[in-house]
Amino acid sequence: MNNRPRGARAIALLVVLALPSFGSPRARAQEPRAVRSGSEAPDGPQGPDGGDLARVLHLRGGTAFRGRTRRVEDHWEVFTDGGWKALPTGSVERAVEERRLLDQAAHLREEAGSDDGLRRVALADWMAREGLVAEALTELDRVLAAQPDQPDALRLLAHPGRTMQVFRSVDRAEALLDSPPRTPSLRELALSRLSELEDRAVIFERLRADLASPSPARRAFAARGLGRLFPGEDVEPLLGRAVLDGSPEVRGEACRALGAAGDPALVLPVVRALGSDYASVRENAAEALGAMAYPVAVEPLVARLGAISSSGRAAGAYRSPGAVLFAGRQVAYIQDFDVEIANASSIADPQVNVLQEGAVLDVRVHGTHSESFAVEGRRIRGSLARLTGADPGDSAADWLQWWEQHRDTWLPPRERATGSGAAFGSR
């Protein structure tokens, strides 16, 4: 038995699994023998007298069974559907006790840490090949929650091994489209299976229609599917969802689909939304520009941040106005007559005057209303940090100072040459 320290074995495992070809025969061949505990013998660990234990049975053909198993004479039996079922003799390539795999996975998870996406993807790949599919998908969900487009995780899910094909029993595309899975990893697996079940044109039309579904889960799945399977083919409804949808999840998926299109001009409609009369639309647009991940959005975001900062300073210097108010009435009356005599005729010209009565009051404003840009400013700063990787501070002044120092890096070449900073300023 290998006597190397357990930590060293875990590190060696993760280095091997980090090779570009996840789950390849070459990677498995280099996997340390000590890591493959319980898998050296074809039958693996057994309970007393080959009794009932929770195991993972790896079957010929690449599939696996996880659950209660027992060895009976020359064959294995599995407990399923309320009873024991015998497997054909020789169908089991190896058997591993589930408890030992879970202990090993817990230790490797601790070694992988919480911030290293590649190491966690490698750990998930090992878990899937060992039959710990639920644990593997949980690891991938954590990676995709932090980095929705993590390339190694997406590559593993786009070409899952036989043990991780959780939708292989689904034989109708409608089953996946009508009730899409909720977690990131299962959605990627569902999209892979969907491509195998239905023609591309049919899938495209169905996903496009589902963008208008009343279900947020279906809208989010449709946006992800359009971004993964049809990048850049139908962006107009995605632009609307990226800014106007009431679900943050749908907005995020739509933004990532727009980013997958690879067209920086898509930021223009979203930049125009920064000038909306509605605060929620402006806030969503600021967030969307960061999620779409186009560097050309940096300049208009800084311009908007400067504009709302100036508005905030003006509002801070505002003083309530004062005025006077007259409350009363006016009454017209004839005060006198001008009499003229001409050619033996008398003409009386009346003189009309006005009588006023009432009161004049001094008026001061006791309450005012001003619009706050705090949420919009916070989302703009978050998008700028996401696009630039910079962290100058938590205030608008910090970012405006950063922009003065780095604007040449982020301005388009034409604007850089002319010294202009208003590439997106005209709306």
Buried (B, 14 or more C-beta within 10 A) or exposed (E): EEEEEEEEBBBBBBEBBBBEEBBEEEBEEBBBEBBBBBBEEEEBBBBEEBEBBBBBBBBEEEBBBBEBBBBEEEEBBBBEEEEBEEBEEEBBBBBBBBEBBBEBBEBBBEBBEEEBBBBBBBBBBBBBBBBBBEBBBBBBBBBBEEEBEBEBBBEBBEEBBBBBBBBEEBEEBEBBBEEBBEBBBBBBBBBBBBBEBBEEEEBBEBBBEBBEBEBBBBBBBBBBBBBBBBBBEBBEBBBBBBBBBEBEBBBBBBBBBBBBBEBEEBBBBBBBBBEBEEEEBBBBBBBBBBBBBBEBBBBBBBBBBBBBBEEBEEEEEEEEEEEEEEEEEEEEEEEEEEEEEEEEEEEEEEEEEEEEEEEEEEEEEEEEEEEEBEBBBBBBBBBBBBBBEBEBEEEBEBBBEBBEEBBEEBBBEEBBEEEEBEBBBEE
